[in-house]
């Protein structure tokens, strides 16, 4: 790991704030311990209020420059950033895996998502289209155009320590905005590495400070940002509780918020599902990233006629899972992020039993050689009811709840019967079942899949969910519009001033 850190420019002790080439910070030290082996990876000094103000002022100045760069030229800088990521995919993926705890394959996959969104943004930089409309007044032309907003504040979570930041940043950049990133204090070193990569691009192109800014710290830094009228858009990824606090505060000042919050995702398995696809999707969806994805499969809703068959196969599949160091590609499941996550995992299992559920694949914390960090747990399965209080909440751990249904209408009602609305899936080879699930009477989630799991979103589609998931959309499709302000323009090229709706206003 020492070689990886050196390649990415991560030091033993790092300043946590950067506006480009300039690094600074005067606050407390954040220590980053790996959940893989419990070892200290490095330290990052957090921001003070003075550090925050200095950074925001620099970003504000940079915006006056950046917004005047043609969008395709901004896209060229994003292309260069993507090329830098390609060159450093391996070390950055290893750091993501080691600091966060996800498998190396997932760590490398996360960096690939960064590369993919850069590619998407480069093409998008030539496609920021508006519309033209026919005016009701003669010799008038109407159209709309999109302008950058200014500073985009980005608050990201530990589970995707680099990808979600890039989803926001790449699009915000080509739209003409500058970005200020407040990463999770649980994965600060990944943010230092990403900032260093951008700084190379900025230096090689003689770009000013402030286009890409990093500010490490605890929740107070997030509070500075959400209350700051100089930050017109705050994009936040995290828990529903966090999102409610940010959404309210930003709304109080009439700012905009883009929220990507909790998920409580389910897969419906019908009698006409392909069993191999269904089992693979369910197991990966439930245990991938040790259950720490917002799109993790948390509920399996299985038809009563095939329930016992799938239950048996799930128990067998879980018995084959290999739990251990995520840098070893032979392992399926790595650690939870920290011991607080372990406590929440244990609490969830206790609560489902207390509510009348039955554990069919026992959980537990692993100890001994290879598990010294105390963050490795066994993926568990519990038979439960959809209305259990614990099932209604998102548990960020590998705990899967399974339950029966009789009719598809009942299954869809169960799928929708939680406060969250991020991702959902149905396993069926029946076209009518699939189409019903995707209809207005079907899933109420922002993402609805057929014959694939709940996780694994692609860059080209808009990512996000409804209800307590926050309603935000990131990544593909027309998500770029969230980072811009719309302006309607009317041009009168006549020698008269006709008024709309035929109104007469004669001064003679």
C-alpha positions in Angstrom: 0.0 0.0 0.0 3.0 2.3 0.6 3.7 2.3 -3.2 0.1 2.9 -4.0 -0.1 6.0 -1.7 3.2 7.4 -3.1 1.9 6.9 -6.7 -1.3 8.9 -5.8 0.6 11.6 -3.9 -1.0 10.7 -0.6 1.3 11.5 2.4 1.4 10.2 5.9 -0.1 13.6 7.1 -2.1 15.6 4.5 -3.7 19.0 4.4 -7.4 18.4 3.9 -8.2 21.5 1.8 -7.2 22.3 -1.7 -8.2 24.8 -4.4 -5.8 23.3 -6.9 -2.1 23.5 -6.4 -2.7 25.3 -3.0 -3.1 23.0 0.0 -4.0 24.2 3.5 -6.0 23.4 6.7 -5.8 24.4 10.3 -8.3 22.1 12.0 -8.2 18.8 13.9 -6.6 15.7 12.4 -8.8 12.9 10.9 -7.2 9.4 11.1 -8.0 6.9 8.4 -7.9 3.3 9.5 -8.4 0.5 7.1 -11.3 -1.9 7.9 -9.3 -4.6 6.0 -6.6 -5.0 8.7 -7.3 -2.2 11.2 -4.0 -0.4 10.4 -3.6 3.4 10.2 -3.3 4.4 6.5 -2.7 8.1 6.9 -3.9 11.3 8.5 -5.8 14.4 7.1 -6.1 17.8 8.7 -9.6 19.0 8.6 -11.0 22.5 7.7 -11.8 25.4 10.0 -14.4 28.1 9.2 -11.6 30.3 8.0 -10.4 27.6 5.7 -13.9 27.1 4.3 -14.3 30.9 3.6 -10.9 31.0 1.9 -11.9 28.1 -0.3 -15.3 29.4 -1.3 -13.9 32.8 -2.1 -11.4 31.2 -4.5 -14.1 29.0 -6.0 -16.3 32.1 -6.6 -13.4 33.8 -8.4 -12.8 30.7 -10.5 -16.4 30.6 -11.6 -16.1 34.0 -13.4 -13.4 32.5 -15.5 -14.7 28.9 -16.0 -18.2 29.9 -17.1 -16.7 31.8 -20.1 -14.8 28.9 -21.4 -16.7 27.3 -24.3 -18.4 24.1 -23.1 -16.5 21.8 -25.6 -13.3 23.2 -24.3 -14.4 22.4 -20.8 -15.1 19.0 -22.1 -11.5 18.7 -23.3 -10.2 19.3 -19.8 -12.6 16.6 -18.5 -11.3 14.3 -21.2 -7.7 14.8 -19.9 -8.9 14.1 -16.4 -10.4 10.8 -17.6 -7.1 9.9 -19.3 -5.3 10.5 -16.0 -7.8 8.2 -14.3 -7.1 5.5 -16.9 -3.4 5.7 -16.1 -4.0 5.5 -12.4 -6.9 3.1 -12.3 -5.0 0.3 -10.6 -3.5 2.2 -7.7 -6.7 4.3 -7.1 -8.8 1.1 -7.2 -6.5 -0.5 -4.7 -6.8 2.5 -2.4 -10.6 2.5 -2.6 -10.6 -1.2 -1.7 -8.2 -0.8 1.2 -9.7 2.4 2.7 -13.4 1.5 2.2 -13.2 -2.3 2.4 -15.0 -3.3 -0.9 -13.5 -6.0 -3.1 -10.6 -5.0 -5.4 -12.9 -5.8 -8.4 -15.5 -3.3 -7.1 -12.8 -0.8 -6.3 -11.5 -1.0 -9.9 -15.1 -0.9 -11.1 -15.7 2.3 -9.2 -12.7 4.0 -10.9 -14.1 2.7 -14.2 -17.3 4.5 -13.4 -15.3 7.7 -13.0 -13.7 7.1 -16.5 -17.1 6.4 -18.0 -18.7 9.5 -16.7 -15.8 11.6 -18.0 -16.4 10.0 -21.4 -20.1 10.7 -21.1 -19.5 14.3 -20.1 -17.1 15.0 -23.0 -19.8 14.1 -25.5 -22.4 16.0 -23.5 -20.3 19.2 -23.6 -21.4 19.6 -27.3 -25.0 18.7 -26.5 -26.3 21.2 -23.9 -29.4 21.8 -26.0 -32.2 24.3 -25.5 -35.5 24.5 -27.3 -37.1 27.0 -29.7 -40.8 27.9 -29.5 -43.1 29.7 -31.9 -44.3 33.0 -30.5 -47.9 34.1 -30.7 -46.7 37.6 -31.6 -45.6 38.4 -35.1 -41.9 39.0 -35.8 -40.9 37.5 -32.4 -38.7 34.5 -31.7 -38.7 32.5 -28.5 -36.1 30.0 -27.2 -34.7 28.7 -24.0 -31.1 28.2 -23.0 -29.2 26.8 -20.0 -26.6 28.7 -17.9 -24.2 27.5 -15.2 -25.3 28.1 -11.6 -21.9 28.8 -9.9 -20.5 26.7 -7.1 -21.8 23.1 -6.8 -21.3 21.7 -3.3 -20.9 17.9 -3.3 -21.3 15.8 -0.1 -20.4 12.2 -0.7 -20.6 9.0 1.4 -18.0 6.4 2.3 -19.4 3.5 0.4 -18.6 5.0 -3.0 -15.7 7.3 -2.0 -14.8 8.4 -5.5 -17.4 7.5 -8.1 -20.4 9.6 -6.8 -18.2 12.6 -6.6 -17.1 12.2 -10.2 -20.8 11.7 -11.3 -21.5 15.2 -10.0 -18.2 16.9 -10.8 -17.8 15.8 -14.5 -21.3 17.0 -15.3 -21.1 20.2 -13.2 -17.8 21.1 -14.9 -19.0 20.8 -18.5 -22.1 22.8 -17.5 -19.7 25.6 -16.5 -19.8 25.3 -12.7 -17.0 24.9 -10.3 -17.1 22.3 -7.5 -16.4 22.0 -3.8 -16.2 18.5 -2.5 -16.8 17.5 1.1 -16.0 13.7 1.2 -16.8 11.3 4.0 -14.5 11.6 7.0 -14.4 7.8 6.8 -12.5 7.8 3.5 -10.5 11.0 3.3 -7.5 9.6 1.6 -9.4 8.7 -1.5 -10.4 12.4 -1.9 -6.7 13.5 -1.5 -5.8 11.1 -4.4 -8.6 12.4 -6.6 -7.7 16.0 -6.0 -4.0 15.3 -6.8 -5.1 13.8 -10.2 -7.1 16.9 -11.1 -4.3 19.2 -10.0 -2.1 17.6 -12.6 -4.6 18.5 -15.3 -5.0 22.0 -14.0 -1.2 22.6 -13.8 -0.6 21.2 -17.3 -3.3 23.6 -18.8 -2.4 26.6 -16.6 -6.0 26.6 -15.2 -6.7 28.9 -12.2 -7.2 27.7 -8.6 -10.8 27.0 -7.5 -12.3 25.0 -10.4 -12.0 21.8 -8.3 -11.9 22.3 -4.6 -11.6 19.8 -1.7 -12.6 20.4 1.9 -12.2 17.6 4.4 -13.9 17.7 7.8 -16.8 16.5 9.9 -20.5 17.4 9.7 -19.7 21.1 10.6 -18.2 21.6 7.1 -21.4 20.3 5.6 -23.4 22.7 7.7 -21.2 25.6 6.4 -22.0 24.6 2.9 -25.8 24.0 3.3 -26.3 27.4 4.9 -24.1 29.3 2.4 -26.0 31.4 -0.2 -22.8 31.4 -2.3 -23.4 27.7 -3.0 -26.6 27.6 -5.1 -26.7 23.8 -5.5 -25.8 21.2 -2.9 -25.7 17.6 -4.1 -25.7 15.2 -1.1 -25.4 11.4 -0.9 -26.0 9.6 2.4 -28.7 8.6 4.8 -32.3 9.9 4.8 -31.7 11.5 8.1 -28.8 13.5 6.7 -30.7 14.4 3.6 -33.7 15.8 5.6 -31.3 18.1 7.5 -29.6 19.3 4.3 -32.8 19.6 2.3 -34.5 21.8 4.9 -31.5 24.1 5.4 -30.9 24.6 1.7 -34.6 25.2 1.1 -34.7 27.9 3.8 -32.4 30.0 1.7 -34.1 29.0 -1.6 -31.2 27.1 -2.8 -31.4 23.8 -4.7 -30.5 20.4 -3.4 -29.9 17.1 -5.3 -30.4 14.3 -2.8 -29.4 10.7 -3.2 -30.5 9.0 0.0 -31.4 5.6 1.5 -32.6 2.6 -0.3 -34.7 -0.4 0.8 -34.5 -2.4 -2.4 -36.4 -5.6 -3.2 -36.4 -8.3 -5.8 -39.7 -10.0 -6.6 -39.2 -13.7 -7.7 -42.1 -15.1 -9.6 -42.8 -18.8 -10.4 -41.7 -18.0 -14.0 -38.2 -16.7 -13.1 -35.0 -18.2 -14.3 -33.7 -19.7 -11.1 -30.0 -19.3 -12.0 -30.4 -15.7 -12.8 -32.6 -15.0 -9.8 -30.2 -16.7 -7.3 -27.1 -15.0 -8.6 -28.8 -11.6 -8.7 -30.2 -12.0 -5.2 -26.9 -13.1 -3.6 -24.7 -10.6 -5.3 -27.2 -7.8 -4.6 -27.4 -8.7 -0.9 -23.7 -9.3 -0.1 -21.8 -7.1 -2.6 -19.9 -4.4 -0.9 -20.8 -6.2 2.3 -24.4 -4.9 2.0 -23.1 -1.2 2.0 -24.6 0.0 -1.3 -27.6 2.2 -1.4 -28.8 -0.2 -4.1 -28.1 -3.4 -2.0 -30.9 -6.0 -2.1 -32.5 -5.9 1.3 -35.7 -7.8 0.7 -36.6 -10.9 -1.4 -40.3 -11.2 -2.1 -40.8 -14.8 -3.3 -44.0 -16.5 -4.6 -45.3 -19.0 -2.1 -45.2 -21.8 -4.7 -41.4 -21.6 -5.1 -40.5 -20.1 -1.7 -39.1 -23.3 -0.2 -37.0 -24.1 -3.3 -35.4 -20.6 -3.3 -35.0 -20.6 0.4 -33.0 -23.9 0.2 -30.8 -22.6 -2.6 -30.1 -19.3 -0.8 -28.9 -21.2 2.3 -26.7 -23.3 0.1 -25.3 -20.3 -1.7 -24.5 -18.4 1.5 -22.6 -21.4 2.7 -20.3 -21.0 -0.2 -19.4 -17.4 0.4 -15.8 -16.6 1.2 -15.3 -13.7 3.6 -11.9 -12.0 4.0 -9.4 -9.5 2.7 -11.1 -7.7 -0.2 -7.8 -7.3 -2.0 -7.8 -11.0 -2.5 -10.0 -11.6 -5.5 -10.9 -15.1 -4.3 -13.0 -13.6 -1.6 -16.7 -12.6 -2.1 -17.3 -10.4 1.0 -15.0 -7.9 2.7 -15.4 -6.0 5.9 -17.9 -3.4 7.1 -16.5 0.2 7.2 -16.1 0.3 11.0 -17.2 -1.0 14.3 -20.2 1.3 14.5 -21.5 -0.5 11.3 -20.9 -3.8 13.1 -23.0 -2.6 16.0 -25.9 -1.7 13.6 -25.6 -5.1 11.9 -25.9 -6.9 15.3 -28.7 -4.7 16.4 -30.7 -5.4 13.2 -30.5 -9.2 13.8 -31.6 -8.8 17.4 -34.5 -6.6 16.4 -35.8 -8.9 13.6 -35.9 -11.8 16.2 -37.6 -9.6 18.7 -40.3 -8.7 16.1 -41.0 -12.4 15.4 -38.6 -13.1 12.5 -36.6 -16.2 12.1 -32.9 -16.3 11.3 -32.2 -19.0 8.7 -28.6 -18.1 7.9 -27.0 -17.1 11.2 -24.8 -14.0 11.3 -22.0 -13.1 13.6 -18.7 -11.2 13.9 -15.7 -13.1 12.6 -12.6 -13.3 14.8 -9.1 -14.6 14.6 -6.4 -14.4 11.9 -7.3 -12.2 9.0 -10.2 -10.6 10.9 -8.1 -8.5 13.3 -9.9 -5.2 12.4 -13.1 -6.5 14.0 -15.2 -5.4 11.0 -15.8 -8.7 9.3 -19.3 -10.2 9.7 -21.2 -13.1 8.2 -24.0 -12.3 5.7 -27.3 -13.3 7.3 -30.8 -14.2 6.0 -33.9 -13.8 8.1 -37.5 -14.7 7.4 -39.6 -11.6 8.1 -42.7 -9.7 7.4 -42.6 -6.5 5.3 -44.3 -4.5 8.0 -41.7 -5.3 10.6 -40.2 -2.0 11.8 -36.6 -3.2 11.2 -37.6 -4.2 7.6 -39.0 -0.7 7.0 -35.6 0.8 7.7 -32.4 0.6 5.7 -29.7 -1.5 7.5 -26.3 -0.8 5.9 -25.0 -4.3 6.3 -25.4 -7.8 4.7 -28.8 -8.7 6.2 -31.4 -10.1 3.8 -35.1 -10.4 4.6 -37.1 -12.9 2.7 -40.9 -13.2 2.6 -43.8 -14.8 0.7 -46.5 -13.4 -1.6 -49.6 -14.9 -3.3 -50.4 -12.5 -6.2 -48.3 -10.1 -8.2 -50.4 -7.2 -7.1 -49.6 -8.2 -3.5 -45.9 -8.5 -4.3 -45.8 -5.0 -5.9 -47.7 -3.5 -2.9 -45.0 -5.1 -0.6 -42.2 -3.8 -2.8 -43.7 -0.3 -2.6 -44.7 -0.6 1.0 -41.5 1.0 2.5 -40.6 4.7 2.9 -37.7 4.5 0.4 -37.9 4.3 -3.4 -34.5 3.8 -5.0 -34.1 0.4 -6.8 -36.3 -2.6 -7.5 -36.3 -5.7 -9.7 -38.5 -8.5 -10.8 -37.4 -11.9 -11.9 -39.7 -13.4 -14.5 -39.8 -14.7 -18.1 -43.5 -13.7 -18.3 -43.9 -10.5 -20.4 -47.2 -9.5 -18.8 -45.6 -9.7 -15.3 -42.6 -7.7 -16.4 -44.7 -5.0 -18.1 -47.0 -4.7 -15.1 -44.0 -4.2 -12.8 -42.7 -1.4 -15.1 -46.1 0.3 -15.5 -47.6 3.2 -13.6 -49.3 0.6 -11.4 -46.0 -1.2 -10.7 -42.8 -0.2 -8.9 -42.7 3.3 -7.4 -38.8 3.4 -7.5 -36.6 5.5 -9.6 -35.0 2.4 -10.9 -37.0 -0.7 -11.9 -35.2 -3.7 -13.5 -36.3 -7.0 -15.1 -34.1 -10.1 -14.8 -31.2 -8.2 -13.3 -30.5 -7.3 -9.7 -31.1 -4.0 -7.8 -27.4 -2.9 -8.0 -25.1 -2.2 -10.9 -26.4 1.0 -12.5 -24.9 2.1 -15.8 -23.6 5.6 -16.5 -26.0 6.2 -19.4 -29.1 6.1 -17.3 -30.3 8.7 -14.7 -29.6 7.4 -11.2 -31.8 8.2 -8.3 -35.0 7.4 -6.4 -38.3 8.7 -5.1 -39.9 9.2 -1.6 -37.3 9.2 1.1 -34.6 8.5 -1.4 -34.8 12.2 -2.1 -35.9 12.5 -5.7 -32.5 13.4 -7.1 -31.0 12.2 -10.4 -27.3 11.9 -11.2 -25.2 10.5 -14.0 -26.8 9.9 -17.4 -29.8 10.9 -19.5 -30.7 14.5 -18.9 -29.4 14.7 -15.4 -27.1 17.5 -16.5 -30.1 19.9 -16.2 -29.9 19.7 -12.4 -26.6 21.6 -12.6 -27.9 24.5 -14.7 -30.4 27.3 -14.6 -33.0 27.6 -17.4 -33.6 30.9 -19.1 -36.4 31.7 -21.5 -35.6 34.3 -24.1 -37.9 36.3 -26.4 -36.5 38.5 -29.2 -38.6 41.2 -30.9 -37.2 41.9 -34.4 -40.1 44.1 -35.5 -40.5 47.9 -35.3 -43.6 47.5 -33.0 -44.3 46.2 -29.5 -47.2 43.8 -29.7 -48.2 42.5 -26.3 -49.0 38.9 -25.4 -52.6 37.7 -25.2 -53.5 40.6 -27.6 -53.4 43.2 -24.8 -53.7 46.8 -26.0 -51.7 49.5 -24.3 -52.1 52.8 -26.2 -50.4 55.9 -24.9 -51.8 58.2 -27.6 
